[in-house]
Amino acid sequence: MSESLEEGETSEPTATLVRGGAGSVRLKLVVLSGEESGRVLSLAPGEYLVGKAPSCQLVLTDKAISRQHLKLEVREGRVKATDLESRNGSFCEGLRFSELELRPGIVLTLGTTELKLVPEDTRERSPLLSKRVRFGALVGSSRRMRELFSLLERMAPGGSDVLIQGETGTGKELCAEALHTESRRAKGPFVIVDLAGIAPSLIESELFGHVKGAFTGAQADRAGAFERATGGTVFLDEVGELPLELQPRLLRVLERRQVKRVGANDYRTVDVRVVAATHVDLEGAIKEGKFRRDLFHRLAVLRVTLPPLRERPEDLPLLVDTVLERMGRPPSSLSEQTRALLTQYPWPGNVRELRNVVEQVVNLGDEALPEMPSAPGGAPRPGSGSESGGAELELPFKEAKERLIEGFERDYLVGLLARCEGNISRASREAGIDRVYLRKLLRKHGLEKDNKD
């Protein structure tokens, strides 16, 4: 068994995995996260050890990984992974395993490090994961958030305009402020314009300013948001609400960096970075004639989408602790029972709703969970006092939590399949989980029948 750990591509003989007799695929193992992020283990036929010990073919410094954590057996046509009775276990798509036949595209998790098996002759398209769990006020340790942080780290230093998309409550304003704080304009102003909260008749003046006497009430010259943000960043929140008649004026600002105050004759040059945000489907608004296509493309020079909380439930404990920390309260301020209840709720209002609920519970007591709407598919709301929920709360904590989570899983899957008309591939994309793992969940809850790829 020879060492073949490299930093890049290799021309050495590699393992092949036969799929359906259609040919073979040469494979390599890529480290997606951790101190060794980006390293590659080329899999020639043989055996390989993964762990902290210097004798391993792939040495990882992750403290949660055992000295000899995982063994890979590479033979013609197959790759088998065996957990070597590691302290914290080996996981694939959320499930712990002892032995597992690997396929291209599979992601393994050892400790906090993720490894992906990919074709040797194909460049890995998955973005490398950031080592951060915070980007400004955004918080998350999930794969989705670390991919997002990696993207934001590359976006922030440049001066290109950015469009942030995402559901209400996902943290679009926090994202915009973090991009400003980590940019070269950090010492300049960060000016917020909430287009959804301004009367349509006042939006033009708010954005571009006005001169004295331009309209009734204009008693003095006033600089607009773009002028006030010179040297910094202007954040256009809910840009999808901008009236159609004002969109050409915004387009001119984006293209020429010039503004003309209401009632003025001359243009003024501004030096700003524009970050816009919306929860609206702008592509749909374009089709409906409510948003200009050229403006959309100019706003979306760089584009990022914030994931909803229901697609990253593993971040919930960290988010709860962060809210408590910002309130000056210790983690023990919430009981384990309350935390278990929070994990089974789908959070349609996302992180903003979670923050509000945690603050209410801390101030009113563990038994005073607010009235929350039912989850999709009829899942009981936390603290609703439903018959099933009440029975579960009489059980030991671990069993009660497992039942609540299983109930949420099943109801979520039922709703997901209904939305996707039983199409597994579409459901997998919408839920943000691997299709193999989705099928495992469907089998677990007896929902796999009559579904299609």
Solvent accessible surface area in square Angstrom, and as a share of the most:
residue,aa,sasa,rsa
1,M,140,0.63
2,S,84,0.54
3,E,128,0.58
4,S,8,0.05
5,L,39,0.19
6,E,43,0.19
7,E,129,0.58
8,G,33,0.32
9,E,87,0.39
10,T,21,0.12
11,S,110,0.71
12,E,74,0.33
13,P,103,0.65
14,T,11,0.07
15,A,1,0.01
16,T,20,0.12
17,L,17,0.08
18,V,79,0.45
19,R,132,0.48
20,G,87,0.84
21,G,68,0.65
22,A,98,0.76
23,G,44,0.43
24,S,67,0.43
25,V,28,0.16
26,R,109,0.40
27,L,0,0.00
28,K,6,0.02
29,L,1,0.00
30,V,8,0.05
31,V,0,0.00
32,L,0,0.00
33,S,0,0.00
34,G,26,0.25
35,E,127,0.57
36,E,19,0.09
37,S,35,0.23
38,G,25,0.24
39,R,66,0.24
40,V,11,0.06
41,L,0,0.00
42,S,1,0.01
43,L,0,0.00
44,A,25,0.19
45,P,81,0.51
46,G,21,0.20
47,E,61,0.27
48,Y,7,0.03
49,L,31,0.15
50,V,0,0.00
51,G,0,0.00
52,K,69,0.29
53,A,4,0.03
54,P,108,0.68
55,S,75,0.48
56,C,2,0.01
57,Q,14,0.06
58,L,1,0.00
59,V,43,0.25
60,L,0,0.00
61,T,79,0.46
62,D,23,0.12
63,K,178,0.75
64,A,28,0.21
65,I,0,0.00
66,S,16,0.10
67,R,151,0.55
68,Q,81,0.36
69,H,0,0.00
70,L,0,0.00
71,K,49,0.21
72,L,0,0.00
73,E,29,0.13
74,V,0,0.00
75,R,100,0.37
76,E,135,0.61
77,G,22,0.21
78,R,88,0.32
79,V,0,0.00
80,K,40,0.17
81,A,0,0.00
82,T,23,0.13
83,D,21,0.11
84,L,58,0.29
85,E,168,0.75
86,S,9,0.06
87,R,154,0.56
88,N,62,0.32
89,G,0,0.00
90,S,0,0.00
91,F,65,0.27
92,C,5,0.03
93,E,33,0.15
94,G,59,0.57
95,L,72,0.36
96,R,144,0.53
97,F,21,0.09
98,S,82,0.53
99,E,106,0.47
100,L,42,0.21
101,E,94,0.42
102,L,5,0.03
103,R,71,0.26
104,P,18,0.12
105,G,31,0.30
106,I,8,0.04
107,V,30,0.17
108,L,1,0.00
109,T,39,0.23
110,L,0,0.00
111,G,24,0.23
112,T,98,0.57
113,T,2,0.01
114,E,19,0.09
115,L,0,0.00
116,K,33,0.14
117,L,1,0.00
118,V,6,0.03
119,P,34,0.21
120,E,5,0.02
121,D,118,0.61
122,T,48,0.28
123,R,179,0.65
124,E,46,0.21
125,R,206,0.75
126,S,22,0.14
127,P,53,0.34
128,L,82,0.41
129,L,8,0.04
130,S,7,0.04
131,K,136,0.58
132,R,82,0.30
133,V,62,0.35
134,R,89,0.32
135,F,0,0.00
136,G,48,0.47
137,A,36,0.28
138,L,10,0.05
139,V,5,0.03
140,G,0,0.00
141,S,48,0.31
142,S,4,0.03
143,R,56,0.20
144,R,81,0.29
145,M,4,0.02
146,R,32,0.12
147,E,38,0.17
148,L,10,0.05
149,F,0,0.00
150,S,10,0.06
151,L,57,0.29
152,L,0,0.00
153,E,59,0.26
154,R,151,0.55
155,M,11,0.05
156,A,1,0.01
157,P,53,0.34
158,G,33,0.31
159,G,50,0.48
160,S,45,0.29
161,D,3,0.02
162,V,1,0.00
163,L,0,0.00
164,I,0,0.00
165,Q,20,0.09
166,G,13,0.12
167,E,60,0.27
168,T,73,0.42
169,G,4,0.04
170,T,7,0.04
171,G,16,0.16
172,K,15,0.06
173,E,73,0.33
174,L,64,0.32
175,C,0,0.00
176,A,0,0.00
177,E,79,0.35
178,A,4,0.03
179,L,1,0.00
180,H,11,0.05
181,T,83,0.48
182,E,64,0.29
183,S,12,0.08
184,R,197,0.72
185,R,52,0.19
186,A,44,0.34
187,K,210,0.89
188,G,21,0.20
189,P,53,0.33
190,F,46,0.19
191,V,21,0.12
192,I,75,0.38
193,V,2,0.01
194,D,64,0.33
195,L,4,0.02
196,A,62,0.48
197,G,60,0.58
198,I,39,0.20
199,A,51,0.39
200,P,97,0.61
201,S,99,0.64
202,L,93,0.46
203,I,3,0.02
204,E,48,0.22
205,S,11,0.07
206,E,35,0.16
207,L,1,0.00
208,F,2,0.01
209,G,0,0.00
210,H,17,0.08
211,V,33,0.19
212,K,140,0.59
213,G,60,0.58
214,A,34,0.27
215,F,77,0.32
216,T,140,0.81
217,G,59,0.57
218,A,6,0.05
219,Q,150,0.67
220,A,61,0.47
221,D,88,0.46
222,R,96,0.35
223,A,30,0.23
224,G,0,0.00
225,A,0,0.00
226,F,0,0.00
227,E,32,0.14
228,R,91,0.33
229,A,0,0.00
230,T,66,0.39
231,G,32,0.31
232,G,0,0.00
233,T,0,0.00
234,V,0,0.00
235,F,0,0.00
236,L,0,0.00
237,D,25,0.13
238,E,25,0.11
239,V,0,0.00
240,G,19,0.19
241,E,80,0.36
242,L,4,0.02
243,P,27,0.17
244,L,86,0.43
245,E,131,0.59
246,L,18,0.09
247,Q,0,0.00
248,P,59,0.37
249,R,62,0.23
250,L,0,0.00
251,L,18,0.09
252,R,68,0.25
253,V,3,0.01
254,L,1,0.01
255,E,102,0.46
256,R,145,0.53
257,R,51,0.18
258,Q,54,0.24
259,V,2,0.01
260,K,59,0.25
261,R,24,0.09
262,V,32,0.19
263,G,56,0.54
264,A,19,0.15
265,N,147,0.76
266,D,83,0.43
267,Y,91,0.35
268,R,99,0.36
269,T,108,0.63
270,V,5,0.03
271,D,77,0.40
272,V,4,0.02
273,R,1,0.00
274,V,1,0.00
275,V,1,0.00
276,A,0,0.00
277,A,0,0.00
278,T,0,0.00
279,H,91,0.41
280,V,43,0.24
281,D,92,0.48
282,L,0,0.00
283,E,64,0.29
284,G,20,0.19
285,A,12,0.09
286,I,19,0.10
287,K,171,0.72
288,E,117,0.52
289,G,45,0.44
290,K,130,0.55
291,F,6,0.02
292,R,84,0.31
293,R,140,0.51
294,D,61,0.32
295,L,0,0.00
296,F,9,0.04
297,H,110,0.49
298,R,69,0.25
299,L,1,0.00
300,A,20,0.16
301,V,71,0.41
302,L,56,0.28
303,R,104,0.38
304,V,4,0.03
305,T,85,0.49
306,L,4,0.02
307,P,6,0.04
308,P,13,0.08
309,L,2,0.01
310,R,81,0.29
311,E,40,0.18
312,R,7,0.02
313,P,75,0.47
314,E,104,0.47
315,D,0,0.00
316,L,8,0.04
317,P,70,0.44
318,L,47,0.24
319,L,9,0.05
320,V,1,0.01
321,D,49,0.25
322,T,4,0.02
323,V,12,0.07
324,L,1,0.00
325,E,111,0.50
326,R,141,0.51
327,M,54,0.24
328,G,66,0.63
329,R,97,0.35
330,P,76,0.48
331,P,85,0.53
332,S,95,0.62
333,S,33,0.22
334,L,5,0.02
335,S,39,0.25
336,E,106,0.47
337,Q,89,0.39
338,T,2,0.01
339,R,40,0.15
340,A,5,0.04
341,L,13,0.06
342,L,1,0.00
343,T,40,0.23
344,Q,4,0.02
345,Y,5,0.02
346,P,7,0.05
347,W,4,0.01
348,P,76,0.48
349,G,25,0.24
350,N,1,0.00
351,V,29,0.17
352,R,112,0.41
353,E,34,0.15
354,L,0,0.00
355,R,94,0.34
356,N,62,0.32
357,V,6,0.04
358,V,0,0.00
359,E,61,0.27
360,Q,75,0.33
361,V,1,0.01
362,V,19,0.11
363,N,97,0.50
364,L,117,0.58
365,G,25,0.24
366,D,50,0.26
367,E,154,0.69
368,A,33,0.26
369,L,25,0.12
370,P,29,0.18
371,E,133,0.59
372,M,7,0.03
373,P,81,0.51
374,S,72,0.46
375,A,6,0.05
376,P,74,0.46
377,G,56,0.54
378,G,60,0.58
379,A,1,0.01
380,P,43,0.27
381,R,71,0.26
382,P,2,0.01
383,G,43,0.42
384,S,32,0.20
385,G,68,0.66
386,S,40,0.26
387,E,163,0.73
388,S,63,0.41
389,G,12,0.12
390,G,29,0.28
391,A,58,0.45
392,E,25,0.11
393,L,62,0.31
394,E,149,0.67
395,L,50,0.25
396,P,92,0.58
397,F,90,0.38
398,K,146,0.62
399,E,68,0.31
400,A,8,0.07
401,K,69,0.29
402,E,86,0.38
403,R,120,0.44
404,L,10,0.05
405,I,56,0.28
406,E,81,0.36
407,G,32,0.31
408,F,31,0.13
409,E,39,0.18
410,R,106,0.39
411,D,29,0.15
412,Y,39,0.15
413,L,3,0.02
414,V,60,0.34
415,G,13,0.12
416,L,0,0.00
417,L,21,0.10
418,A,74,0.57
419,R,108,0.39
420,C,0,0.00
421,E,128,0.57
422,G,10,0.10
423,N,40,0.21
424,I,0,0.00
425,S,24,0.15
426,R,97,0.35
427,A,0,0.00
428,S,12,0.08
429,R,176,0.64
430,E,69,0.31
431,A,8,0.06
432,G,43,0.41
433,I,51,0.26
434,D,55,0.29
435,R,109,0.40
436,V,57,0.33
437,Y,43,0.16
438,L,0,0.00
439,R,59,0.21
440,K,57,0.24
441,L,19,0.09
442,L,0,0.00
443,R,131,0.48
444,K,112,0.47
445,H,24,0.11
446,G,60,0.58
447,L,30,0.15
448,E,50,0.22
449,K,173,0.73
450,D,149,0.77
451,N,34,0.18
452,K,116,0.49
453,D,96,0.50
